[in-house]
Amino acid sequence: MSFAETEDVLGTAAAWRAAGEQVAVATVTETWGSSPRPAGSQMAVTKSGKMAGSVSGGCIEGAVADAAMKTIDTGAPQLLDFGVTHERAWEVGLACGGKVKVFVEKLS
Amino acid sequence: MTPDILAALEQARLAKRPVVLATRLPDGHQRLLPDPGAPDGLNAAAAQALREDESVTVRLGTTDWFLHAYNPPLRLIVVGAVHIAQALVPFATQCGFAVTVVDPRRSFASDERFPNVTVSTAWPDEAMDELKPDSRTAVVTLTHDPKLDDPALDRALKSPAFYIGSLGSRRTHAARLKRLRDLGHDEAALARIQGPVGLNIEAVTAPEIALSIIAELVAVRRGAPVPQKQPQAA
């Protein structure tokens, strides 16, 4: 993974933060099986509803965005676990059968 | 993430210095590596992540760390500001390559034809000496003109570039190999050149040829098997 990999999500997040937005960044930290995005893939979310990047093929972005809103409000980071063993798998699991962990943090 | 960490990451990026952002899970404590003050195991794991260019979660003792590897961008040097180069540059940029186009013919290498990309109008040998291809650099020659392609290939073969490709038919390529042999390059060196350049997808148009080149570049970078091409006897 390099800085220029596809798009600089963290750079986008930093620019939003600098413009006064409240921003959280979600990062894929671990994958198992056929998950679509490798560890290090990122998504940035603002309180105002802006989004950049992705952490999956689209299957868990909604749930991650919800978690990001919570982290923006509380300031507390979260380590999310998505996959077939997740209790909400039928809702937001990965259709591909993969598993991912996603770390969500606020840009302070 | 604190503003200090973010600023330090940005500084490393501008300096093209490889760094790892280590995040302790799940509490989110962060530090940049390498750091002489960090435990040896953490520095070693960070060095491996950078070497393999792969972000990874590691367990040290009872602690999980997510190591986010930030390497400077891969580079692509394109020799020949030709039509195929115009199609190749955006593909390569999207795939994370920092691209430099080299062509001493100013009418080809105009800003108008190549907006938002670094263009050098130096002679290819001089440009290559200046750009110093390393093991994270790919070199592709597209001019068909021996006096432009050959000096670039000569320099590329003397570098650790991870990919060297040269446009031209099998016949053109065989003649090219003969000239490079005359410059003192042995068969092992010449085998590093992908020629004709690109995966065989029966490409016809400039964007299709660019796609075949970028596909081969990605295949080599990611360690996928790339078929050896049999050069035609000259």
Interface residues (C-beta under 8 A of the other chain):
Chain A: M1 S2 F3 A4 E5 T6 L10 G11 A14 R17 V25 T27 T29 E30 P38 A39 G40 P77 Q78 L79 K101 F103 E105 K106 L107 S108
Chain B: M1 T2 P3 L6 L9 E10 R13 T23 L25 P26 D27 G28 D53 E54 S55 V56 T57 F66 H68 A69 Y70 N71 P72 P73 L74 Q94 C95 G96 F97 A98
